[in-house]
């Protein structure tokens, strides 16, 4: 039941959220400190774009010059935290899903070389989503050349 509730809550948040795609220049020092504390960003890493389907201290999706990442931090039970990332060299493929039903955000499905996968969600205007997806995929492809 709790998984179903969490999924329902995420759907509602994604649909009702008015968040926008951000860049490194719009994030705060506190945002960067959080990403570093989650081991999702190192001091030499350049963050390009970031999106949160809720509050940034709870959820985030982003890509840098080195990796793609996503996190969901349960405010009541840390054992339910979900922190995912893949360095570009460990990514086997990236699939784009622009429409996954009327209640879900568009997302990139990141498949690692070991066949495990996770989603990097983003929402906004179609042009902004397309730019996020295309740029993230281009960074991944550039890193493998």
C-alpha positions in Angstrom: 0.0 0.0 0.0 2.8 2.4 0.8 4.3 2.0 -2.7 1.0 2.7 -4.3 0.6 5.8 -2.1 4.0 7.0 -3.0 3.4 6.5 -6.7 0.1 8.3 -6.4 1.7 11.2 -4.5 4.5 11.5 -7.2 1.9 11.6 -9.9 -0.1 14.3 -8.2 3.1 16.3 -7.6 4.2 16.0 -11.1 0.9 17.1 -12.5 0.3 20.0 -10.1 3.8 21.2 -9.8 4.8 24.5 -11.4 8.5 24.0 -11.2 10.7 25.0 -14.1 14.0 23.7 -15.6 16.9 25.4 -13.9 20.6 25.9 -14.6 23.6 26.1 -12.4 23.2 29.9 -12.2 19.7 29.6 -10.8 20.5 27.0 -8.1 21.6 28.2 -4.6 24.7 27.2 -2.7 22.3 25.2 -0.5 21.2 23.2 -3.6 24.8 22.5 -4.6 25.6 21.5 -1.0 22.7 19.0 -1.0 23.9 17.4 -4.3 27.4 17.1 -2.9 26.2 15.6 0.4 24.2 13.0 -1.7 27.5 12.2 -3.6 25.8 13.3 -6.8 28.2 16.1 -7.6 31.9 16.5 -7.1 33.7 19.8 -6.8 35.0 19.8 -10.3 31.7 18.8 -11.9 29.7 21.3 -14.0 25.9 21.0 -13.7 24.0 22.0 -16.8 20.3 21.6 -16.2 18.2 20.6 -13.2 14.5 19.9 -12.6 12.5 19.0 -9.5 9.1 17.5 -9.6 8.5 18.7 -6.0 10.7 20.6 -3.7 14.5 20.6 -4.5 15.3 19.3 -1.0 13.1 16.3 -1.7 13.4 15.5 -5.4 15.7 16.4 -8.3 16.8 15.3 -11.8 19.8 16.7 -13.6 22.8 16.2 -15.8 26.4 17.4 -15.6 29.5 17.2 -17.7 30.1 13.7 -16.1 26.7 12.1 -15.2 22.9 11.9 -15.2 21.2 11.7 -11.8 17.9 11.6 -10.0 17.0 11.6 -6.3 13.9 11.3 -4.2 14.3 11.8 -0.4 11.5 10.6 1.8 10.9 13.2 4.4 9.7 10.6 7.0 11.7 7.5 6.3 15.3 7.7 5.0 15.2 4.0 4.2 12.9 4.9 1.3 15.3 7.4 -0.2 16.1 6.7 -3.9 19.3 8.1 -5.2 20.3 7.1 -8.7 23.1 8.2 -11.1 25.2 7.0 -13.9 28.5 8.3 -15.2 28.3 8.7 -19.0 30.9 6.0 -19.5 28.6 3.6 -17.7 25.5 4.4 -19.8 24.6 1.9 -22.5 21.6 3.8 -23.9 19.2 6.6 -23.2 15.5 6.5 -24.3 13.2 9.5 -24.4 9.6 9.3 -23.3 7.7 12.5 -24.0 4.3 11.2 -23.3 3.8 8.5 -20.7 0.2 9.1 -19.9 -1.7 12.2 -18.8 -0.4 11.9 -15.2 3.3 11.3 -15.6 6.2 13.7 -16.4 8.3 13.2 -19.6 11.5 11.4 -18.8 14.8 9.9 -20.0 15.2 6.3 -19.3 18.9 5.8 -18.5 20.1 2.2 -19.0 23.5 1.4 -17.5 26.0 -1.1 -19.0 24.8 -3.6 -16.3 21.2 -3.4 -17.7 19.9 -1.6 -14.6 18.0 1.6 -15.3 16.4 4.7 -13.8 14.5 7.8 -14.9 15.5 11.4 -15.2 12.2 13.3 -15.1 11.6 16.8 -16.5 8.5 18.8 -17.2 7.7 22.2 -18.8 7.1 23.5 -22.2 7.7 20.9 -25.0 10.6 23.0 -26.4 12.3 23.2 -23.0 11.8 19.4 -22.5 13.2 18.7 -25.9 16.2 20.9 -25.3 16.9 19.2 -21.9 16.7 15.7 -23.5 18.7 16.6 -26.6 21.4 18.4 -24.6 21.7 15.5 -22.1 22.0 13.0 -24.9 24.6 15.1 -26.7 26.7 15.4 -23.5 26.6 11.6 -23.1 27.6 11.0 -26.8 30.4 13.6 -26.6 31.8 11.9 -23.5 32.1 8.6 -25.3 34.1 10.0 -28.2 
